[in-house]
Amino acid sequence: HLVRAERWRLVLLALGNNLEILNTLKSLFKAELPSMLDQINQSYVLGNFSKISEILHKLKASCGFLGANQLLAECDALDSNICQERLDSFQKIALQTWESI
C-alpha cells in the first residue's frame, strides 16, 4: 500500500479519533485527485508550468497530511523538473495512490 495503515492511525488520532472526518478526507482526496491530474496534464500541454506548481503545492499538502509519501516525493520531483518523464512517473504513482486509498 502506498499509504500505510499506521499512517491512518496517526491521522485518525490527530482528528480526535473521528473516523467520519477521516473517511471524508479520504473521499475528498479521491474525488479531487483526477481533476488535479487533468489540470496538470492540460497545463503541461499549454506550457503553463507555474500552474502545475500551484496545483502540486495543493496536492503536496494533502499528501503530507494523509501520509502519501511516495506521491509527495513525486510531486517534489515533478515540481523541481517539469518534463514528460517526470510527469509520467508522477501520473503512475498518483493513480496507484488513488487506488490504495
N, C-alpha and C positions, 0 to 999 in steps of 0.2 A: 504494500500500500504506500502511496505517496504522502499520505497524511496518516501518521501512526496513531494507534488507539491511545497511547499515553498522552499524546498531544491533545486529543479530545477531552481527556480527563482534566488536564490543566486548564483548557479553555472553559470547560464546564465549571470548574472551581472558581475561575475569575468571574464567571457570570452568576455567582451565588447559587450554584447547583441548579440553575433554572434550565432544564432540558428543553423547554419550549423555545426559549431565546436561542439556544444553540442550534436547534433544528431550523429556526427561522433564518439565522445567519448562514447556515449551510445551504438552505434553499435559495436565499438571495444570491449567494456566490454562484451557485449553479445556474441561476436564471440570468445573471448579468455577464457571465464569462463569454458565452457565444457572441453576444453583441460586441463586447470589447475586442474579441478576436477579429470579428468582421471589420470593426473600425480601424484596427491596427493594419489589417491587410489592405483596406482601401487607402489608408494614409501612406502606406508603403508604395503602392502603385502611383499615387499622386506626388510622391517625394516629400510629403509633409512629415519630416522626422520630428519636429517639435510636438506635433500632435501625438505621435507614437510615444514620445517621452512622457507626455501628460497622461496618457492612458495607462502606461506602465507604472507611473507613480501611484495612481489609484489602486491598481492591481497589487502592487507590492505591499501596500498597507493591509489589504485583505489577506494576502499570503502570509504575512508576518503574524497576524493575529490567529489565523487558522492553523498555522504550522505547516504550510505547504512550502517547505524549504527548497525542494528541488525546483518548483516553479518560480520561487523567489530568485533563486540563482540564475535561472534562465532569463527572467526579467532584467536582472542586472547585466547579464552578458549581452542581451539584445540592446539595452539602453546604451551600453558603452561602445557597441559596434553594430550599428544597424545595417545589416546586409542579408541577402537571401539565405545564406547558410544558417545564420543565427536565427532568422525568422522561422525557418523550417524546424529547427531544433526546439525553439520556443513553442511552436504550434503543437508539436508532438507531445511535449511534456504537459502543456496546458490541457490537451484533450485527455491524457492519461489521468491528470489530476481531477478533472471534471468527472471522469468515470469512477474515481476512487472515493469521491465524497458522497 
